[in-house]
Amino acid sequence: MNDIASKLSLRTLIIDAGKRYYKLAFDKNFIQGRNTNEIAGVCLYIACRREKTPHLLIDFSDVLKVNVYKLGSIYLKLVQRLFLEVP
C-alpha cells in the first residue's frame, strides 16, 4: 500500500485511512480470492474520494497495471459490502 501511495504522492492521512478500509475489508472476508494489491489500491481510492483529492480510479489503474473496469468492479462491491457512502 505504501508503494502505491508513494507513486501517487498521497498524504499520510490518506494512507492511514486506506489501511483502515483494508482492515475492514479483511474483517468482512472481502479479500479472500482477490488480488491484495488491487484491494489495497481500491482502499486508497476510497480514502481519496472521502477526502476529495483529485486522484481518479484510472490513476490507480495505471500504477497497478490493471484494467480500470476491473478496479471499478472491486470498488463498487467493496463500497456495498462496507456500507460506505462515498461522494
ChimeraX attribute file (.defattr): number of C-alpha atoms within 10 A of each C-alpha:
attribute: neighborCount
match mode: 1-to-1
recipient: residues
	/A:1	18
	/A:2	16
	/A:3	10
	/A:4	17
	/A:5	20
	/A:6	12
	/A:7	11
	/A:8	13
	/A:9	10
	/A:10	16
	/A:11	11
	/A:12	12
	/A:13	11
	/A:14	21
	/A:15	22
	/A:16	15
	/A:17	18
	/A:18	25
	/A:19	17
	/A:20	15
	/A:21	22
	/A:22	23
	/A:23	16
	/A:24	17
	/A:25	20
	/A:26	13
	/A:27	10
	/A:28	13
	/A:29	11
	/A:30	18
	/A:31	18
	/A:32	10
	/A:33	7
	/A:34	10
	/A:35	9
	/A:36	13
	/A:37	14
	/A:38	21
	/A:39	23
	/A:40	25
	/A:41	25
	/A:42	26
	/A:43	28
	/A:44	29
	/A:45	24
	/A:46	24
	/A:47	22
	/A:48	23
	/A:49	17
	/A:50	15
	/A:51	14
	/A:52	11
	/A:53	12
	/A:54	8
	/A:55	14
	/A:56	11
	/A:57	19
	/A:58	16
	/A:59	16
	/A:60	24
	/A:61	19
	/A:62	11
	/A:63	14
	/A:64	16
	/A:65	11
	/A:66	14
	/A:67	12
	/A:68	16
	/A:69	12
	/A:70	11
	/A:71	21
	/A:72	15
	/A:73	11
	/A:74	19
	/A:75	20
	/A:76	11
	/A:77	13
	/A:78	23
	/A:79	17
	/A:80	11
	/A:81	14
	/A:82	13
	/A:83	9
	/A:84	11
	/A:85	9
	/A:86	12
	/A:87	8
